[in-house]
Amino acid sequence: MTINLHQIKYYLKHYFTAKRSGHGVHSPFAYQLCENIFHHQDKFYDFEELKKIRTQLLNNKTEIIVEDFGAGSKTFNSNKRKIKDIAAKGISTTKQSETLYKLINFLNCKTIIELGTSLGLNTLYLAKAAKSSKVISIEGSKTLTDFAEELAKKNNITNIHFVNAKFDEALPTLLQKDLPDLFYVDGNHTYEATLHYFNLALERKGNSSVFIFDDIYWSHGMTKAWEEIKKNSSVTLTIDLFYFGIVFFKEEVKEKVDLKLFL
């Protein structure tokens, strides 16, 4: 992942202000999350297998043509890209992916909607974290959709439904069919699009729904969108891990909590 000046500025702020443990977190639910997920060092047996898949992607020199439908790429100058370069610069790190896995496993999410499949590695983490879940992953690029689908098939992962479509075309219909326990946005990193997807999913959220927004400090627009999401009256708890922001709507959290945690 490439770093820009906007990210450096906010990373330094995060580094000096984020909590490094659950100490001082007054919400019982938020404290549980800190101790069981974000600052919990235990490894799951799936992690070794997923690391091997990541290594295979990092060594894959195959070139593909990727169609960009969102905010475009700050990393690549051309639509022709090697798999290994996408794996190295364009997807979540191991630590970030493992955090997603632990969160989904802990919350026992049953229906997951992902916007932005990319190579499909994070999608595998989502699917393996809750093996009885249904993961619906939407990707605008047909090349990436086909690659991710083949990756899942090769690794015998069957609880993912891949959708090749623009987000705006597929999401409204999917949200009418499925109430997502987890709504994960990792694509079209613009202010307008992020708030649009948030508001669409908000109409279908439940008390236990979780929304995750990747790259909240990718640009000024993304950070502005994140700040507006935090202020929404339906939101009761937000967790800022710098790399992504997590949103909860639990009515049991009586007093609004905004946490910054160091991952």
N, C-alpha and C positions, 0 to 999 in steps of 0.2 A: 504494500500500500504506500503510495507516495504521500509526503507530508507537505502542506503549504503553510504560509505564514499565519493564516487564520487558525489553523489547527495547532501550530506551535504556541501561539498566544493563549489559547484556551487549555491546552495540555498543561502548561506551566501553572495556570490558575488551579486546574484540577489537582495537579500534583501536590500543591501546598494546602489545599482546602478539603480534599476528600478524606473520608474516614477509612481507616485500614483495619477496622474490626467492628463488631456489633456494639462495642462499649459506647454507652451514651445514646443508643437508639431506643426511644421510648415506646414505639409501637410494637406490640408483641409479634405481630405478623411480619413486620419488617425485620425485627431482630432474628426471627426464625430463618428468614431468607439469607441474612448475613451469615449466620452460623452454619447453615446447612448447604449453602450454594456458593456464595461469593468468596467466602474466606475458609472454605472447606477443601482440604488438599487431597482427600481420598480419590483414587482413580477407579473408573469403571472398566470392566474387561473389554467392552466395545472399543475403548480408546486406542488400544494397540492396533486393532484391525483398521480403524479409521485413519490412524497415522500412516499405516502402510499404503492405504489408498492415496493419501495426500502425497506421499513420497513418489508413488507411481505417476501422479499428475505433474509433479515438479520435474520429473525426468522425461516427460512426454514431449517430443520435439515436433509433433504433428502441427501443421498450420491449418487454421480454419478462418472463414470469413464470418465476422460477427456484426450483425445489424444492431445499431444503437437507436433506441426509440425514446430514451429519457433525456437526462441532462448532458449526455455525452461522457467521454472519458477524459480525465486529467492525466491519465497514465499512458495511454496509447495514442499515437499519432495517426494510426491507420486501422482500418477494419480488418486487415489481415494480421492475425495474431497466432503465436504458438501457445499450445496448451500450457506448457511449463511457465510461460510468462504470465498468463492469466492466473495460474495457481500461485505464483510468487507475489504478484502485485495487485490482483483484482478480487481476491476473496478473503474471508476472515482468517485470522491467525488460529493456530491450534488452541491457544488459551481461550479465545473468544468463542470458538465453536464448542469447546468443552463446557463452557459456562452456559451456553444455550441448552446443551444436552442435559446438564444437571438441573436447570430450571424446569424444563419440560418433564423430566423424570420425577422431580419433587412434586410438581403440581398435578401430575397424572393427566396431562392434556389429551383429549380424545380426538378433537378435530382441529387441524392446524392449516392455516392458509398462509402461503409464502408468496410474496411478490418479488420476483427476481431470482430465478433458479441459478443462473450462471453455469458453472461446470457441474453443479449438483452435489458438491461435497457437503455443504452445510445442510442440504436437503436430506442427505444420508444421516447426518447427526440428528436431525429432527425426527426422522422415521425410526431410528434405532433407540432413541431415548424413551419412546413409548410405543412398543411393538404392536400393541392392539389399536393404535391410533390410525386415523386417516389423514394423510398429508396431501394437500392440494397445492401444487407449485406452479405458478404462472410465469412464463418467460416469453418475451416478445421475439427473441431471435430463434428462428427454427433450427439453426445449426447448433446452438447451445442446448435447446430442448432435446434434440435428437441425441446429442452427446450425453446429457444427464440421464436420459431414459436408458441408454445403453449401459451406462455406469451402474445404475441401480439393478438392472437385469443381470449384469455380470457378477454382481455381489449378492444376488438372491434376495433383494429387498423388494417386497411386493406390496407394501402399504402406502405407496406414493402414486398419486394420479397427476401426471404432467399435462399442463395446458399450454399450448403454443398460441398466444394471443397478446394483443396489447392490453395493458392493465385495465384501462377504461372500458374496454369492450367486455372483458371476462368477469371483472370483479362484481358489478351489480347483480348479475345473474347468480353467481356462486354464493353471494351473501344471502340471497333469498332462499337458497336451498340448504345452506349450512350455517349454523350459529357457531362461529369459531371460538374455541377455548383459547387459542393463540393466534394472533394476527401479526405476522412478521413482515415488515416492509424493508426490502433491501434493493431498491431500484428506483429510477427516476428521481434523483436527488435534487429536487427543486422545491422551493417554498410552496408554490401553488399546488403542485402534485401531492406533496406530503400532507398538507392540510385537507386536500380533497379526499385522499384515501382514508385519513383519520375520520373525517365526518361521515363518509359512506359506511365505514365499519362501526362507527359509534351508534348508528341506528339499530345495529344487530347485536350489540354487546350485552353480556349478562353480568351478574354480580361477580362471577369468577373469571371473566374474560381478562386476558393479558394482551396488551399491544406492545410490540417491540419495533423501534425505529433505528435502523442502522445508520452509521455515519452522521450523527447529529451535529458534529463540528466539521463536516466536509466543506462547508461554505457558510457565508453570512446568512444566506437564505434558509439553509437547513437549521442553523442555530435559532434563527427567528421563528421558524415553524415549531421547533421543540419548545421554545419558551411559551408560545401560544397554546400548545397542547397541554402543558403543565397547568395553565390557568383555567382550563375548561372546568366548569362546575361539576361535571360527572366524575372527574378524576379525583381519587382519594389518596393515592400514593404514587410517586414517581421515583425511579432509581436511575441516576445518571452514572454510567460506568465509563464515560467519555466516548468509548467506541460505539456504544449504542445506549439508547434510553428505553426504559421499561415503564409501562403505564398500567396501573391497577385501578379497579372501580369498586373495590369491596366496601360495602356499606358498614361492615364491622369496624373499619378504620374511621373512627368518629372525627378525628382532627386531621386535617390535610397534612401530609408529610411529603417533603421533597428531600431526597437523600442524594449525596454524592459519595460514591464508594470507589476506592482504589482497587482495581482488579489485579 
